[in-house]
Each structure stands twice: as structure tokens, then as C-alpha cells.
């Protein structure tokens, strides 16, 4: 299994739009061969930063 860790910095104030777009992109990501799951997490210290774990 491969675990990809992506740090995503979003323009401050655009977090809601990013999360809405991510919900739309999630099924596309899930359709990729080898996809096992993903887990987006929002950073507590910097709310405009997200960590995305993709298996």
C-alpha cells in the first residue's frame, strides 16, 4: 500500500469553497485505479491548511 500525504494551503477565507469543491472531487478521486481511501484533515493551528492522506 502507498500512503500519499499532501499539504494543501488554501487562500484564507476560501476554506468553505475549498471544502465544497473537495466534496465534488471526492468521487473522481475514488474512481482512480488502486484507490483505497482518503482522509482530509484541517489544521488546528492554521485553519487555511489541510492535510490530505490518500491510500
C-alpha positions, 0 to 999 in steps of 0.5 A, a space after each residue: 500500500 502507498 500512503 500519499 500525504 499532501 499539504 494543501 494551503 488554501 487562500 484564507 477565507 476560501 476554506 468553505 469553497 475549498 471544502 465544497 469543491 473537495 466534496 465534488 472531487 471526492 468521487 473522481 478521486 475514488 474512481 482512480 485505479 488502486 484507490 483505497 481511501 482518503 482522509 482530509 484533515 484541517 489544521 488546528 493551528 492554521 485553519 487555511 491548511 489541510 492535510 490530505 492522506 490518500 491510500 
